[in-house]
Amino acid sequence: MSTSSKKPTDDSDTYIDWLEKAVSENFIKYYDYSEFIIKEIDSESIGNIFRANWKGTNTLFFLKSSNNLTIKEIINEVIILRNQTDDALN
């Protein structure tokens, strides 16, 4: 998918469309909250940190939420993290 190298424009609808396409094309994995046992482990002025145990497995995730991020900033973080992961695997 060209999503990893192609950033959306500054229009917020474009960012939402990019995010929906990224999920539908498996660039971003989507998990339903009901699949996890989630516990808040830290709360800060900028957001919260959670521990999520995937039900029926030994898989553990750490999640962060932010009180102030825009959709544009979230998309930019996803692109940066994905590109770093791709670079580390090569």
DSSP file (Angstrom, degrees, kcal/mol; ACC not computed):
  #  RESIDUE AA STRUCTURE BP1 BP2  ACC     N-H-->O    O-->H-N    N-H-->O    O-->H-N    TCO  KAPPA ALPHA  PHI   PSI    X-CA   Y-CA   Z-CA
    1    1 A M    >         0   0    0      0, 0.0     3,-0.8     0, 0.0     4,-0.2   0.000 360.0 360.0 360.0 136.7    0.0    0.0    0.0
    2    2 A S  G >>  +     0   0    0      1,-0.2     4,-1.2     2,-0.1     3,-0.9   0.469 360.0  98.2 -77.6   0.1    1.3    3.4   -0.9
    3    3 A T  G 34 S+     0   0    0      1,-0.2     3,-0.2     2,-0.2    -1,-0.2   0.830  73.2  61.8 -56.9 -35.7   -0.1    4.8    2.4
    4    4 A S  G <4 S+     0   0    0     -3,-0.8    -1,-0.2     1,-0.2    -2,-0.1   0.825 114.4  31.4 -65.1 -31.8    3.2    4.5    4.2
    5    5 A S  T <4 S+     0   0    0     -3,-0.9     2,-0.7    -4,-0.2    -1,-0.2   0.529 108.6  75.4-102.7  -7.1    5.0    6.9    1.9
    6    6 A K     <  -     0   0    0     -4,-1.2    -1,-0.1    -3,-0.2    73,-0.0  -0.898  64.3-160.9-115.2 109.6    2.1    9.2    1.0
    7    7 A K        -     0   0    0     -2,-0.7    -3,-0.1     1,-0.1     8,-0.0  -0.620  23.7-114.2 -85.6 145.8    0.9   11.6    3.6
    8    8 A P        -     0   0    0      0, 0.0    -1,-0.1     0, 0.0     7,-0.1  -0.220  33.8-100.4 -69.2 167.3   -2.5   13.1    3.4
    9    9 A T        -     0   0    0      2,-0.1     6,-0.1     1,-0.1     5,-0.0  -0.115  44.5 -90.0 -75.3-176.6   -3.1   16.8    2.7
   10   10 A D  S    S+     0   0    0      4,-0.1     2,-0.4     5,-0.0    62,-0.1   0.536  93.1 110.6 -77.7  -5.6   -4.0   19.2    5.5
   11   11 A D    >>  -     0   0    0      1,-0.2     4,-1.5     2,-0.0     3,-0.6  -0.569  66.3-143.3 -71.2 124.8   -7.7   18.7    5.1
   12   12 A S  H 3> S+     0   0    0     -2,-0.4     4,-2.1     1,-0.3     5,-0.2   0.831  99.8  58.0 -63.1 -32.0   -9.0   16.7    8.1
   13   13 A D  H 3> S+     0   0    0      1,-0.2     4,-2.5     2,-0.2    -1,-0.3   0.875 103.8  53.4 -63.3 -35.4  -11.5   14.7    6.0
   14   14 A T  H <> S+     0   0    0     -3,-0.6     4,-2.5     2,-0.2    -1,-0.2   0.887 107.7  50.6 -65.0 -39.2   -8.5   13.5    4.0
   15   15 A Y  H  X S+     0   0    0     -4,-1.5     4,-2.5     2,-0.2    -2,-0.2   0.902 110.6  48.6 -65.2 -41.2   -6.8   12.4    7.2
   16   16 A I  H  X S+     0   0    0     -4,-2.1     4,-2.5     2,-0.2    -2,-0.2   0.922 112.1  48.8 -64.7 -43.7   -9.9   10.5    8.2
   17   17 A D  H  X S+     0   0    0     -4,-2.5     4,-2.4     2,-0.2    -2,-0.2   0.906 111.0  51.1 -60.6 -41.9  -10.1    8.9    4.8
   18   18 A W  H  X S+     0   0    0     -4,-2.5     4,-2.6     2,-0.2    -2,-0.2   0.918 110.7  48.7 -61.2 -44.4   -6.4    7.9    5.0
   19   19 A L  H  X S+     0   0    0     -4,-2.5     4,-2.0     2,-0.2    -2,-0.2   0.920 111.4  48.5 -63.6 -45.2   -6.9    6.3    8.4
   20   20 A E  H  X S+     0   0    0     -4,-2.5     4,-2.5     1,-0.2    -1,-0.2   0.904 113.9  47.1 -61.7 -41.5  -10.0    4.3    7.2
   21   21 A K  H  X S+     0   0    0     -4,-2.4     4,-2.2     2,-0.2     6,-0.3   0.900 109.0  54.6 -66.7 -40.5   -8.1    3.1    4.1
   22   22 A A  H  <>S+     0   0    0     -4,-2.6     5,-2.3     1,-0.2     6,-1.8   0.883 112.3  43.7 -61.7 -38.6   -5.0    2.2    6.2
   23   23 A V  H ><5S+     0   0    0     -4,-2.0     3,-1.6     4,-0.2     7,-0.2   0.931 113.4  50.1 -70.8 -46.0   -7.2    0.1    8.5
   24   24 A S  H 3<5S+     0   0    0     -4,-2.5    -2,-0.2     1,-0.3    -1,-0.2   0.801 113.9  45.5 -65.4 -28.0   -9.1   -1.6    5.6
   25   25 A E  T 3<5S-     0   0    0     -4,-2.2    -1,-0.3    -5,-0.2    -2,-0.2   0.216 115.5-114.6 -99.1  14.2   -5.8   -2.4    3.8
   26   26 A N  T < 5S+     0   0    0     -3,-1.6    -3,-0.2     2,-0.3     3,-0.1   0.686  81.6 124.7  61.8  22.8   -4.2   -3.7    7.0
   27   27 A F  S   <S+     0   0    0     -5,-2.3     2,-0.5     1,-0.3    -4,-0.2   0.858  84.5  32.5 -70.8 -37.3   -1.5   -1.0    7.1
   28   28 A I  S    S-     0   0    0     -6,-1.8     2,-0.4    -9,-0.1    -2,-0.3  -0.984  92.4-131.1-117.7 128.3   -2.8   -0.4   10.6
   29   29 A K        -     0   0    0     -2,-0.5     2,-0.5    -3,-0.1    -6,-0.1  -0.644  19.0-150.2 -80.8 133.6   -4.2   -3.3   12.6
   30   30 A Y        -     0   0    0     -2,-0.4     2,-0.4    -7,-0.2    -1,-0.0  -0.893  14.6-176.9-106.1 131.6   -7.6   -2.8   14.1
   31   31 A Y        -     0   0    0     -2,-0.5     2,-0.3     5,-0.0     5,-0.0  -0.983  25.5-123.9-126.0 139.7   -8.5   -4.5   17.4
   32   32 A D    >   -     0   0    0     -2,-0.4     3,-2.1     1,-0.1     4,-0.1  -0.639  18.7-129.8 -80.7 137.2  -11.9   -4.3   19.1
   33   33 A Y  G >  S+     0   0    0     -2,-0.3     3,-1.9     1,-0.3    -1,-0.1   0.805 104.9  68.7 -56.2 -30.6  -11.7   -3.2   22.7
   34   34 A S  G 3  S+     0   0    0      1,-0.3    -1,-0.3     3,-0.1    21,-0.0   0.661  88.2  66.7 -66.3 -13.7  -13.9   -6.1   23.8
   35   35 A E  G <  S+     0   0    0     -3,-2.1    20,-2.5    19,-0.1     2,-0.3   0.463 100.6  61.4 -81.8  -1.6  -10.9   -8.4   22.9
   36   36 A F  E <  S-A   54   0A   0     -3,-1.9     2,-0.6    18,-0.2    18,-0.2  -0.883  70.3-137.0-130.0 153.9   -8.8   -6.9   25.8
   37   37 A I  E     -A   53   0A   0     16,-2.6    16,-2.5    -2,-0.3     2,-0.4  -0.964  38.6-163.8-103.0 113.2   -8.8   -6.5   29.5
   38   38 A I  E     +A   52   0A   0     -2,-0.6     2,-0.4    14,-0.2    14,-0.2  -0.852  15.4 178.3-111.9 133.1   -7.6   -2.9   29.8
   39   39 A K  E     -A   51   0A   0     12,-2.7    12,-3.0    -2,-0.4     2,-0.3  -0.996  28.4-126.6-133.7 128.9   -6.3   -1.3   33.0
   40   40 A E  E     +A   50   0A   0     -2,-0.4    10,-0.3    10,-0.2     3,-0.1  -0.568  28.3 174.4 -71.5 131.3   -5.0    2.3   33.3
   41   41 A I  E     +     0   0A   0      8,-2.8     2,-0.3     1,-0.4     9,-0.2   0.578  63.1  13.9-114.6 -15.0   -1.5    2.4   34.7
   42   42 A D  E     -A   49   0A   0      7,-1.6     7,-2.8     2,-0.0     2,-0.4  -0.971  55.2-160.2-159.5 145.5   -0.7    6.1   34.5
   43   43 A S  E     +A   48   0A   0     -2,-0.3     2,-0.3     5,-0.2     5,-0.2  -0.996  18.0 172.3-130.7 127.8   -2.4    9.4   34.0
   44   44 A E        -     0   0    0      3,-3.2     3,-0.5    -2,-0.4    -2,-0.0  -0.772  47.8-102.8-126.6 170.8   -0.6   12.5   32.9
   45   45 A S  S    S+     0   0    0     -2,-0.3     3,-0.1     1,-0.2    22,-0.1   0.779 122.7  47.0 -66.4 -25.4   -1.6   16.0   31.8
   46   46 A I  S    S-     0   0    0      1,-0.2    21,-2.0    20,-0.1    22,-0.6   0.614 127.6 -59.2 -92.6 -12.4   -0.9   15.0   28.2
   47   47 A G  E     - B   0  66A   0     -3,-0.5    -3,-3.2    19,-0.3     2,-0.3  -0.987  56.9 -72.6 162.5-167.8   -2.8   11.7   28.2
   48   48 A N  E     -AB  43  65A   0     17,-1.0    17,-2.6    -2,-0.3     2,-0.4  -0.876  23.2-143.6-124.4 153.3   -3.1    8.2   29.8
   49   49 A I  E     -AB  42  64A   0     -7,-2.8    -8,-2.8    -2,-0.3    -7,-1.6  -0.963  22.8-173.0-116.1 133.9   -1.1    5.0   29.6
   50   50 A F  E     -AB  40  63A   0     13,-2.6    13,-2.4    -2,-0.4     2,-0.5  -0.915  21.3-141.7-126.5 150.9   -2.9    1.6   29.7
   51   51 A R  E     -AB  39  62A   0    -12,-3.0   -12,-2.7    -2,-0.3     2,-0.5  -0.959  22.0-166.6-107.2 130.9   -1.9   -2.0   29.9
   52   52 A A  E     -AB  38  61A   0      9,-2.8     9,-2.7    -2,-0.5     2,-0.6  -0.969   7.8-160.8-124.0 117.8   -4.1   -4.3   27.7
   53   53 A N  E     -AB  37  60A   0    -16,-2.5   -16,-2.6    -2,-0.5     2,-0.5  -0.865  23.7-128.5 -95.0 124.7   -4.1   -8.1   28.1
   54   54 A W  E >   -A   36   0A   0      5,-2.5     3,-1.9    -2,-0.6     5,-0.3  -0.626  32.9-113.0 -75.0 119.2   -5.4   -9.8   25.0
   55   55 A K  T 3  S+     0   0    0    -20,-2.5     3,-0.1    -2,-0.5    -1,-0.1  -0.221  96.4  13.9 -56.3 136.0   -8.1  -12.2   26.2
   56   56 A G  T 3  S+     0   0    0      1,-0.3     2,-0.3     2,-0.0    -1,-0.3   0.506 118.6  73.8  79.3   4.5   -7.2  -15.9   25.7
   57   57 A T  S <  S-     0   0    0     -3,-1.9    -1,-0.3     2,-0.2     0, 0.0  -0.832  82.2-120.8-136.3 175.1   -3.5  -15.2   25.1
   58   58 A N  S    S+     0   0    0     -2,-0.3     2,-0.3    -3,-0.1    -3,-0.1   0.149  70.6 128.1 -99.0  16.4   -0.4  -14.2   26.9
   59   59 A T        -     0   0    0     -5,-0.3    -5,-2.5    -4,-0.0     2,-0.4  -0.594  39.9-167.1 -82.4 131.4   -0.1  -11.1   24.7
   60   60 A L  E     -B   53   0A   0     -2,-0.3     2,-0.3    -7,-0.2    -7,-0.2  -0.959   4.2-172.8-121.3 134.0    0.4   -7.8   26.4
   61   61 A F  E     -B   52   0A   0     -9,-2.7    -9,-2.8    -2,-0.4     2,-0.5  -0.894  14.8-147.2-120.3 152.5    0.1   -4.3   24.8
   62   62 A F  E     -B   51   0A   0     -2,-0.3     2,-0.3   -11,-0.2   -11,-0.2  -0.991  21.7-168.7-117.3 132.4    0.8   -0.9   26.2
   63   63 A L  E     -B   50   0A   0    -13,-2.4   -13,-2.6    -2,-0.5     2,-0.4  -0.862   8.8-159.2-119.7 149.9   -1.5    1.9   24.9
   64   64 A K  E     -B   49   0A   0     -2,-0.3     2,-0.4   -15,-0.2   -15,-0.2  -0.984   3.5-167.0-127.1 144.6   -1.3    5.6   25.1
   65   65 A S  E     -B   48   0A   0    -17,-2.6   -17,-1.0    -2,-0.4     2,-0.4  -0.932   9.7-149.3-122.8 152.8   -4.0    8.1   24.7
   66   66 A S  E     -B   47   0A   0     -2,-0.4   -19,-0.3   -19,-0.2   -20,-0.1  -0.958  13.5-155.0-125.6 141.6   -3.6   11.8   24.3
   67   67 A N  S    S+     0   0    0    -21,-2.0   -20,-0.1    -2,-0.4    -1,-0.1   0.658  95.4  33.5 -82.0 -16.6   -5.9   14.6   25.3
   68   68 A N  S    S+     0   0    0    -22,-0.6     2,-0.2     2,-0.1    -1,-0.1   0.435  80.6 119.5-125.6   0.4   -4.5   17.0   22.7
   69   69 A L        -     0   0    0      4,-0.1     2,-0.2     2,-0.0    -3,-0.1  -0.477  49.0-144.3 -75.7 139.2   -3.5   15.2   19.5
   70   70 A T     >  -     0   0    0     -2,-0.2     4,-2.1     1,-0.1     5,-0.2  -0.503  31.0-104.8 -88.2 167.1   -5.3   16.1   16.3
   71   71 A I  H  > S+     0   0    0      1,-0.2     4,-2.5     2,-0.2     5,-0.2   0.870 123.4  56.2 -59.7 -36.6   -6.0   13.5   13.6
   72   72 A K  H  > S+     0   0    0      1,-0.2     4,-2.3     2,-0.2    -1,-0.2   0.915 107.6  46.9 -61.7 -44.1   -3.1   14.9   11.6
   73   73 A E  H  > S+     0   0    0      2,-0.2     4,-2.1     1,-0.2    -2,-0.2   0.869 111.5  51.3 -67.8 -36.8   -0.7   14.4   14.5
   74   74 A I  H  X S+     0   0    0     -4,-2.1     4,-2.3     2,-0.2    -2,-0.2   0.942 110.8  48.0 -64.0 -47.4   -2.0   10.8   15.0
   75   75 A I  H  X S+     0   0    0     -4,-2.5     4,-2.5     1,-0.2    -2,-0.2   0.913 110.4  52.0 -60.2 -43.7   -1.5   10.0   11.3
   76   76 A N  H  X S+     0   0    0     -4,-2.3     4,-2.4     1,-0.2    -1,-0.2   0.894 109.4  49.8 -62.0 -39.7    2.0   11.5   11.4
   77   77 A E  H  X S+     0   0    0     -4,-2.1     4,-2.8     2,-0.2     5,-0.2   0.914 110.4  50.3 -62.9 -42.9    2.9    9.3   14.4
   78   78 A V  H  X S+     0   0    0     -4,-2.3     4,-2.6     2,-0.2     5,-0.2   0.924 111.6  47.8 -61.4 -45.3    1.6    6.2   12.7
   79   79 A I  H  X S+     0   0    0     -4,-2.5     4,-2.6     2,-0.2     5,-0.2   0.924 113.2  47.6 -63.3 -45.3    3.6    6.9    9.5
   80   80 A I  H  X S+     0   0    0     -4,-2.4     4,-2.3     1,-0.2    -2,-0.2   0.942 114.4  46.0 -61.8 -48.0    6.8    7.6   11.5
   81   81 A L  H  X S+     0   0    0     -4,-2.8     4,-2.2     1,-0.2    -2,-0.2   0.900 113.5  49.2 -62.7 -41.1    6.4    4.5   13.6
   82   82 A R  H  X S+     0   0    0     -4,-2.6     4,-2.7    -5,-0.2    -1,-0.2   0.918 111.5  48.6 -65.6 -43.1    5.6    2.3   10.6
   83   83 A N  H  X S+     0   0    0     -4,-2.6     4,-2.4     2,-0.2    -1,-0.2   0.889 111.3  50.4 -65.1 -38.3    8.6    3.6    8.6
   84   84 A Q  H  X S+     0   0    0     -4,-2.3     4,-2.1    -5,-0.2    -1,-0.2   0.903 111.6  48.4 -64.4 -40.7   10.9    3.0   11.6
   85   85 A T  H  X S+     0   0    0     -4,-2.2     4,-1.5     2,-0.2    -2,-0.2   0.928 111.7  48.9 -64.4 -45.8    9.6   -0.5   11.9
   86   86 A D  H  X S+     0   0    0     -4,-2.7     4,-0.8     1,-0.2    -2,-0.2   0.901 111.7  49.7 -60.4 -41.7   10.1   -1.2    8.2
   87   87 A D  H >< S+     0   0    0     -4,-2.4     3,-0.6     1,-0.2    -1,-0.2   0.883 108.3  53.2 -64.7 -38.6   13.6    0.2    8.4
   88   88 A A  H 3< S+     0   0    0     -4,-2.1    -1,-0.2     1,-0.2    -2,-0.2   0.798 107.8  51.4 -68.0 -28.3   14.5   -2.0   11.4
   89   89 A L  H 3<        0   0    0     -4,-1.5    -1,-0.2     1,-0.2    -2,-0.2   0.659 360.0 360.0 -83.2 -16.3   13.3   -5.1    9.5
   90   90 A N    <<        0   0    0     -4,-0.8    -1,-0.2    -3,-0.6    -2,-0.2   0.443 360.0 360.0 -90.3 360.0   15.5   -4.4    6.4
